[in-house]
């Protein structure tokens, strides 16, 4: 724990259960953690280990069966869905394995959308600036179907960082990319994490990607443990 610093993400006793054919199935099992501002933290686990569910709980996209989550000092359990959505819009960015770009919008429009929804000044200029940051300003007018997988993920990263979130959650951000492209996308994520000071929490099955973070944890059968060194 860092002295005199409040964690930007804090979870205490998180449990997530769902109904299974033979009774309740525990996906996340008594997880507690603290993440501090500007850290990059990896949660590493195989498919089905509970890592994506844990990420959704930390981001306020899902509600825990038990336990509490705080984002930047705000208790998510004290908020309704509209309140959690407002916190996400103001403080949180997301990068997903499947990119999740809107197919009917150009690269620029995809980056512009969250800025407009948040009512940011100079939204068009900011969208262009962040597309330039990821090296795709020359592709601003192209639609997702006209972009490679790596380019789509770079647009998704520009979109996530454009609102200057306090926290970026990345769910298998290189999972749909070949090794070379995935490496370039990872380089970009970590560069922006350093330059913008955005806290990065990523889940991955790839120990090499997780090892690039300042801190790594493993998850197995819903239980989280710190990886030393």
C-alpha positions in Angstrom: 0.0 0.0 0.0 1.3 3.4 -0.9 1.6 5.9 2.0 -0.8 8.9 2.0 -2.4 7.9 -1.3 -6.0 6.7 -1.8 -6.4 3.9 -4.3 -8.1 4.9 -7.5 -9.7 1.4 -7.7 -10.5 -0.5 -4.5 -12.5 -3.7 -4.1 -13.3 -5.6 -0.9 -14.7 -9.1 -0.7 -16.1 -9.3 -4.2 -18.2 -12.4 -5.0 -20.1 -13.0 -8.2 -22.4 -16.0 -8.4 -24.7 -17.0 -11.2 -27.4 -19.7 -11.4 -26.0 -23.0 -12.8 -27.8 -26.3 -13.6 -26.8 -27.8 -10.3 -27.1 -24.6 -8.2 -25.2 -21.3 -7.7 -21.9 -21.1 -9.6 -19.2 -18.8 -8.2 -17.4 -16.9 -10.9 -15.5 -14.4 -8.7 -14.6 -15.6 -5.2 -13.8 -13.2 -2.4 -11.5 -10.8 -4.3 -10.0 -7.8 -2.7 -7.5 -5.5 -4.3 -6.2 -1.9 -4.5 -4.9 -0.1 -7.6 -3.2 3.3 -7.4 -3.1 6.2 -9.8 -1.0 5.8 -13.0 -0.2 2.1 -12.2 -0.5 -0.5 -14.9 -1.9 -3.7 -13.5 -2.5 -7.1 -15.2 -4.9 -9.8 -14.2 -3.7 -12.9 -15.9 -5.8 -16.1 -16.3 -7.0 -18.7 -18.7 -10.4 -18.6 -20.3 -13.1 -19.2 -17.7 -11.0 -18.1 -14.8 -13.2 -15.2 -14.0 -11.0 -12.4 -15.2 -13.5 -10.7 -17.6 -16.2 -10.9 -15.0 -13.9 -9.3 -12.4 -13.1 -6.5 -14.8 -16.8 -5.9 -15.4 -17.3 -5.7 -11.6 -14.4 -3.2 -11.1 -15.7 -1.0 -14.0 -19.3 -1.0 -12.7 -20.6 -2.8 -15.8 -21.9 -5.6 -13.5 -23.0 -5.9 -9.9 -21.4 -8.2 -7.4 -23.4 -10.7 -5.4 -21.3 -9.6 -2.4 -18.6 -7.0 -1.8 -18.0 -3.4 -2.5 -16.1 -1.5 -5.3 -14.9 2.1 -5.1 -13.8 4.1 -8.2 -11.8 7.2 -7.4 -13.4 7.3 -3.9 -17.0 6.8 -5.2 -18.7 3.7 -3.9 -20.4 2.1 -6.9 -22.9 0.2 -4.7 -24.3 3.5 -3.5 -25.3 4.4 -7.1 -28.1 3.3 -9.4 -27.3 2.4 -13.0 -27.6 6.0 -14.2 -25.1 7.0 -11.5 -22.7 4.3 -12.5 -23.1 5.2 -16.2 -22.2 8.8 -15.3 -19.1 7.7 -13.5 -18.0 5.6 -16.4 -18.6 8.4 -18.9 -16.5 10.8 -16.9 -13.7 8.7 -15.5 -13.5 5.4 -17.3 -12.3 4.2 -20.8 -12.6 0.7 -22.2 -10.7 -1.3 -24.8 -12.2 -4.7 -25.8 -10.9 -7.7 -27.6 -13.6 -7.3 -30.3 -12.9 -3.6 -30.8 -16.6 -2.7 -30.6 -16.4 0.2 -33.1 -19.7 1.3 -34.6 -19.6 0.1 -38.2 -21.7 3.0 -39.6 -19.3 5.6 -38.3 -15.9 6.5 -39.6 -12.7 6.2 -37.5 -13.0 9.9 -36.6 -16.7 9.7 -35.8 -16.0 6.7 -33.5 -13.5 8.7 -31.6 -15.7 11.8 -31.6 -18.8 10.1 -30.3 -17.8 9.8 -26.5 -16.4 13.3 -26.6 -19.7 14.7 -27.9 -21.7 12.6 -25.4 -19.6 14.0 -22.6 -20.1 17.6 -23.9 -16.3 18.2 -24.3 -15.1 21.4 -25.9 -13.2 21.3 -29.2 -14.4 17.7 -29.6 -13.5 17.5 -33.3 -10.0 18.8 -32.7 -9.5 16.4 -29.8 -10.7 13.4 -31.8 -8.2 14.3 -34.5 -5.4 14.8 -32.0 -5.9 11.3 -30.5 -6.2 9.7 -33.9 -2.9 11.3 -34.7 -1.5 9.9 -31.4 -2.2 6.4 -32.6 -0.9 7.1 -36.1 -4.3 7.0 -37.9 -5.1 10.6 -38.7 -4.7 9.7 -42.4 -7.5 7.0 -42.0 -9.9 9.4 -40.3 -12.6 9.0 -43.0 -12.3 5.2 -43.3 -15.0 2.9 -41.8 -14.2 -0.1 -39.6 -14.7 -2.5 -42.5 -12.0 -0.6 -44.4 -9.5 -1.0 -41.5 -7.3 -3.9 -40.5 -7.7 -5.5 -37.1 -4.7 -3.7 -35.7 -6.0 -0.4 -37.1 -9.5 -1.0 -35.6 -7.9 -1.6 -32.2 -5.8 1.6 -32.5 -9.0 3.5 -33.2 -10.6 1.9 -30.1 -7.6 3.0 -28.0 -7.9 6.5 -29.4 -11.6 6.5 -28.5 -10.8 5.3 -25.0 -8.1 7.8 -24.3 -9.8 10.8 -26.0 -12.0 11.5 -23.0 -8.9 11.5 -20.7 -10.2 8.9 -18.3 -8.7 8.4 -14.9 -8.8 4.6 -15.5 -8.6 2.5 -18.6 -9.9 -1.1 -18.5 -8.6 -3.4 -21.3 -10.2 -6.8 -21.8 -7.8 -9.0 -23.9 -6.8 -6.0 -26.0 -4.5 -8.0 -28.2 -6.5 -11.2 -28.2 -7.8 -10.9 -31.8 -4.5 -9.8 -33.3 -1.5 -11.6 -34.6 1.7 -11.5 -32.5 3.4 -8.6 -34.4 0.3 -6.4 -34.5 -0.6 -7.3 -30.9 2.9 -6.2 -29.9 2.5 -2.8 -31.6 -1.0 -2.3 -30.0 0.5 -3.2 -26.6 3.3 -0.7 -27.1 0.7 2.0 -27.8 -1.3 1.2 -24.7 1.7 1.4 -22.4 3.0 4.5 -24.1 -0.3 6.3 -23.6 -0.5 5.0 -20.0 2.9 6.6 -19.4 2.3 9.8 -21.3 -1.2 10.5 -20.1 -0.9 9.1 -16.5 -4.0 7.0 -17.0 -4.3 4.0 -14.7 -4.4 0.8 -16.8 -6.0 -2.4 -15.6 -5.9 -5.1 -18.2 -7.0 -8.8 -18.2 -5.2 -11.2 -20.4 -4.4 -14.9 -20.9 -0.9 -13.9 -22.0 1.8 -13.8 -19.3 4.2 -11.9 -21.6 1.7 -9.0 -22.0 0.9 -9.1 -18.3 4.6 -9.0 -17.5 4.9 -5.6 -19.1 2.7 -4.1 -16.4 4.1 -2.6 -13.2 2.2 -5.2 -11.2 0.6 -8.5 -12.1 -1.9 -10.8 -10.5 -3.2 -14.2 -11.4 -6.8 -15.4 -11.2 -7.8 -19.0 -11.1 -11.3 -20.4 -10.3 -12.3 -16.8 -9.4 -9.6 -16.3 -6.8 -7.0 -13.6 -7.2 -3.3 -13.8 -6.0 -0.4 -11.4 -6.5 2.5 -12.5 -8.7 5.8 -11.7 -7.0 8.6 -10.1 -8.9 
